Amino acid sequence: MIYRIRVILDVKEDVLRDIEIDETATLEDLHHAITQAFGFLGNEMASFYTTNDEWIQGEEMPLESMDIEQPSYGETMLNTVFSAEVHKLLYIYDFLNLWTFFIELMEVGKLITGTNYPNLIHAEGEVPEEAPDKSFESETSFKTGLEGEQEEDDADAQDYDDSDFY
């Protein structure tokens, strides 16, 4: 079986690619298909993330994990990631620029003899030169209660002479 996957770049203009890929391909194979379809070199770090229908980022599935306790998911087959309940993923490419993609399994079909997979079947929109700026908002302000006020720091190094730490 093949998966027909829509990959949408998170930018203002419509930039998307539809890719057909074998269900037994790995997340690393999907990573390479996405980077090629969007014209990236594919040499930056990237991760997939679980998500829900509202595209809320969930658990990370890193292609290469730097954490001994967290597994690498590069060799994980797509048919173990996608299911009847799970048909969306987030994909972050290049952690310095945070190219963000929405991935959705659109359809499951039969392999077509003579077709090489992955197969780019539709491309729409141009990838911008630079990744869009991401604005991150916090639920609480770091200046809690200090808006417009300047707080003086009365602490002095001598105040710590009697402490138990060095």
N, C-alpha and C positions, 0 to 999 in steps of 0.2 A: 504494500500500500504506500501511497505518497500523501504527504501533507501539503496543502496549499495554504501558505502562511502569508499574511499581510504584515508588513513592517512599516510603521509610520514614525518618521523623525519628528521629535517634539520641537517644532518651529512654527512661526505664525502662518507661513504659506504651506500649502499642501505639498508634502514631499513624502512619497511612499513607494514601496516596492512590493510586488507580489512574487513569492518564491515557491517553487515546488521542490520538495526535498523528501527523500526516502525516510520512512518512519523509523528505520534502524540507524539512521545517521545520528551522530553525537551532537551534544551542545557545542562542542568545538567546531564541528562541521557547519552548524548553523551560524556560529560566530564568523567563520570565514566567508560563508555565503552572504551574510549581511554586509561585512566590510567591503567585499568586492562589489556588491550591488550598489553601494553608496559611494564607492570610489575612495575608500580609505586604504591605507597600506596594510592594516591588520596587525601592526607590531606593537600596539599599545595594550595595556592591561584592560580587561573587561570582565563583567559579571552579568549573569542573569539573576532575576529576582522573581519570586512568586508574587502574584498580585490577585486582587479580586475584581469584580465587575466595575468597581469605581476607580480602578487603577491605583489602589493604595499599595505602596511598596511593602513586600513581606520579606520572607527569608532569602538570604543571599545564596546563590549557587555559583561560587567562583570557579572560573576555568582552571586557575592555578591558585591554590591556597598557600599562603605564607604561614598559616597557623597549623601546627601539628595536629591539634584536636579537631580542626574543621577539614572535611574532605574536599578534594578537588572534584569538580563535576564535569570536567572536559570530556571524559569518556562515557558519560551518562547518555543512554539512547533516548531519542525524542519520544518514542512510544512508552517510556517509563515516566516521562515528564507530563505529557499531554494525556488527558482522559476526558470522559464525558463531562466531568465536573470542572476540570482544569483546562481552559483553552486560551488563557492569556498569560503573558510574561512581560516583564520589563527587562530592558537590556541597556546597560551603561557601558559605553566605550570611551576609553581615554579618561582616566580619573582626574587629570588636570583640567580638561576642558568640559567634561561631563556631557558628552553627546548622549542624549537619552532617546530611546526608541520604545514604542509600544508594539508588542507582537501579539497577533491573534491568529489562532488556528481557524481558518475560514471553512475548510472543506477537507474531507478525506476521499481520495480517489484511487483508482487502479494505476499501477505502473504501466507506462506506455513503452512498448518495446522499441528500442532504437533511440530513446531519449536519454541524455546524460543528466544526472541529478547531482547537485542542485541545479535548478533551471529557473532563470529569471524570466517570468512570463509577462510582467507589466511593470513599467516605470513611469512615475509621474512626479514632476517638479525637480528643481535644481537644488543641490545641497549648497548651503551658504558657505562662504570662505571660512568663517569662524563660527564656533559653537555659540548659541545664544547665551546671554548672561542668565544665570539661575538666581532667583531671589529666595532666600531661605528666611522664614519667619519663625519666631519663637512664640510660644503661648504666653511666656512671661518675659518681662523686660529685665535686662541686666541692671538697669538703673532704678530698681524698685524703690519708689518713694523719693527719688532724687531728681525728678524732672526739673530742669532749670536751676537746680541748686548745686553749689560747689561745696563738697564736704572736705573739711580740713583733716589731714592725717596727723594726729597728735602723737603717734607712735614714735619712739626714739630707740635707737639701738641699745642704749643703756637700760631700757625697760626690760630687756631680755637677759641681762647678766645673771639673774638668779634662776633661770630656767634650766630644765633637765636635758635640754638638747644642745648640740654644738652648732 
